[in-house]
Amino acid sequence: MDEAYEKVQLEMSDTLPSERRMRVGEHYVKPEEEWAGDKFTINFGERLKFEHTPIQMTRNEEDILIGNYMLG
């Protein structure tokens, strides 16, 4: 699973306390662990694990996001 990003913000919101509340019976993964690829899963009735590859993007002078993707 490849994911392009410009900025990463994994902190909980100070203004939305409900964001910190977990649902009962839900599978919870810390955002840091998911982002690092340690516990990146999608629930299709069962949890399937994927390899997570974050791709850092930067804006050029035309305000277009560009990035490098290296295989292997």
C-alpha positions as CSV (number, residue, x, y, z in Angstrom):
1,M,0.0,0.0,0.0
2,D,1.7,3.2,-1.2
3,E,0.7,6.5,0.3
4,A,1.8,9.9,-1.0
5,Y,1.9,12.7,1.6
6,E,3.1,16.3,1.9
7,K,2.9,16.7,5.7
8,V,2.4,14.2,8.5
9,Q,0.4,15.1,11.7
10,L,-0.2,12.2,14.0
11,E,-1.0,14.2,17.2
12,M,-4.6,14.2,18.6
13,S,-6.5,17.4,18.3
14,D,-6.7,19.5,21.5
15,T,-10.0,21.0,20.4
16,L,-11.8,17.7,19.6
17,P,-11.7,15.5,22.8
18,S,-14.1,13.0,21.1
19,E,-11.2,12.2,18.8
20,R,-9.4,10.6,21.7
21,R,-12.3,8.3,22.6
22,M,-12.1,4.7,21.4
23,R,-15.2,2.8,20.3
24,V,-15.9,-0.3,22.4
25,G,-15.0,-3.5,20.6
26,E,-13.1,-1.8,17.8
27,H,-9.6,-2.8,16.8
28,Y,-7.3,0.1,17.7
29,V,-3.8,0.7,16.2
30,K,-1.7,3.7,17.2
31,P,-1.3,6.1,14.2
32,E,2.5,5.9,14.6
33,E,2.5,2.1,14.3
34,E,0.2,2.2,11.3
35,W,2.3,4.9,9.5
36,A,5.5,3.0,10.1
37,G,4.0,0.0,8.5
38,D,4.1,-2.2,11.6
39,K,0.4,-2.6,11.9
40,F,-1.1,-1.4,8.6
41,T,-4.3,-3.5,8.0
42,I,-7.6,-3.2,6.2
43,N,-10.7,-4.9,7.5
44,F,-12.5,-7.0,4.8
45,G,-14.4,-9.1,7.4
46,E,-11.0,-10.2,8.5
47,R,-7.9,-8.0,8.9
48,L,-5.5,-8.2,6.0
49,K,-2.0,-6.9,6.6
50,F,-0.4,-4.7,4.0
51,E,3.1,-3.3,3.6
52,H,2.9,0.5,3.9
53,T,5.2,2.7,1.9
54,P,5.0,6.4,2.6
55,I,6.1,8.6,-0.2
56,Q,7.2,12.2,0.8
57,M,6.0,14.8,-1.7
58,T,7.2,18.4,-2.0
59,R,5.6,21.4,-3.9
60,N,7.5,22.8,-6.8
61,E,7.5,26.4,-8.0
62,E,4.2,25.8,-9.9
63,D,2.6,24.5,-6.7
64,I,2.5,20.9,-8.0
65,L,3.3,18.0,-5.6
66,I,6.2,15.9,-6.8
67,G,8.0,13.0,-5.2
68,N,10.3,10.0,-5.8
69,Y,9.2,6.4,-5.7
70,M,12.0,3.9,-5.6
71,L,11.4,0.1,-6.0
72,G,13.3,-2.3,-4.0
